[in-house]
Amino acid sequence: MGSPMFVSSQHKPLATMSDMSFNGPPSRRFELLFESLFHPGRGLVFPCDERGQVMLDALSEPARRNYLYARAVVGREYAVPAVRGTLHG
């Protein structure tokens, strides 16, 4: 969960094995999407809370660098980030 995920043109992140939990009902999670301005359907996704706050300490070093870079180039390479709710089982 500490790494960003690249998204498809439908804005659905690629599933990872850690996302595939079958115990209990689905839970609501949130992610912050930085959509590419130049490559439609591509972008970076980071785990966040419902307000879009990313826990930097929970990210890996490469993910942290990608997140800080994406924030720095909003409006030039990435659109203003959007918070998305997702269901995980």
C-alpha positions as CSV (number, residue, x, y, z in Angstrom):
1,M,0.0,0.0,0.0
2,G,3.0,2.3,0.3
3,S,3.7,2.6,-3.5
4,P,1.7,4.6,-6.0
5,M,-0.3,2.7,-8.6
6,F,-0.6,3.5,-12.2
7,V,-4.2,3.6,-13.3
8,S,-6.0,2.5,-16.4
9,S,-8.2,4.6,-18.7
10,Q,-11.1,3.7,-16.4
11,H,-9.3,5.1,-13.4
12,K,-9.3,1.7,-11.6
13,P,-6.0,0.8,-9.9
14,L,-4.4,-2.5,-10.6
15,A,-5.1,-5.0,-7.9
16,T,-2.4,-6.2,-5.7
17,M,-2.3,-9.4,-3.5
18,S,-2.6,-7.2,-0.4
19,D,-5.9,-5.8,-1.7
20,M,-7.4,-9.3,-1.9
21,S,-8.7,-10.0,1.6
22,F,-11.7,-12.2,1.9
23,N,-12.4,-11.8,5.6
24,G,-15.5,-9.8,6.5
25,P,-17.5,-7.2,4.6
26,P,-15.9,-4.7,2.2
27,S,-14.4,-1.7,3.8
28,R,-14.3,1.9,2.4
29,R,-10.8,3.2,1.6
30,F,-9.7,6.4,-0.1
31,E,-7.1,7.2,-2.6
32,L,-5.7,10.4,-4.1
33,L,-5.5,10.4,-7.9
34,F,-3.1,12.7,-9.8
35,E,-4.3,12.3,-13.4
36,S,-1.8,13.0,-16.1
37,L,-2.5,16.1,-18.3
38,F,-0.7,14.6,-21.3
39,H,-1.5,10.9,-21.1
40,P,-5.3,10.4,-20.7
41,G,-6.2,7.6,-18.4
42,R,-2.8,7.6,-16.7
43,G,-1.8,9.0,-13.4
44,L,-0.5,8.3,-9.9
45,V,-2.7,7.0,-7.0
46,F,-1.8,7.2,-3.3
47,P,-3.6,6.0,-0.2
48,C,-5.2,8.8,1.7
49,D,-8.0,9.6,4.2
50,E,-11.4,10.9,3.2
51,R,-10.0,14.5,3.1
52,G,-7.2,13.6,0.8
53,Q,-4.4,13.7,3.3
54,V,-1.6,11.3,2.6
55,M,0.4,9.8,5.4
56,L,3.9,10.4,4.1
57,D,5.5,8.2,6.8
58,A,3.4,5.2,5.5
59,L,4.8,5.6,1.9
60,S,8.0,3.9,0.6
61,E,10.8,6.3,-0.3
62,P,10.1,6.0,-4.1
63,A,6.4,6.6,-3.5
64,R,7.1,9.6,-1.3
65,R,9.3,11.1,-4.0
66,N,6.6,10.5,-6.6
67,Y,3.9,12.0,-4.4
68,L,6.0,15.1,-3.6
69,Y,6.9,15.5,-7.3
70,A,3.2,15.1,-8.4
71,R,2.2,17.8,-5.9
72,A,4.9,20.1,-7.2
73,V,3.8,19.8,-10.9
74,V,0.0,20.1,-10.5
75,G,-1.2,22.2,-13.4
76,R,1.9,21.4,-15.5
77,E,2.0,17.6,-15.7
78,Y,-0.8,16.5,-13.4
79,A,-4.4,17.7,-12.8
80,V,-5.5,18.9,-9.4
81,P,-5.7,15.7,-7.4
82,A,-9.1,14.1,-6.7
83,V,-10.1,11.9,-3.7
84,R,-11.8,8.6,-4.7
85,G,-13.5,6.2,-2.4
86,T,-12.9,2.5,-3.1
87,L,-14.3,-0.7,-1.6
88,H,-11.9,-3.4,-0.5
89,G,-13.0,-6.8,0.6
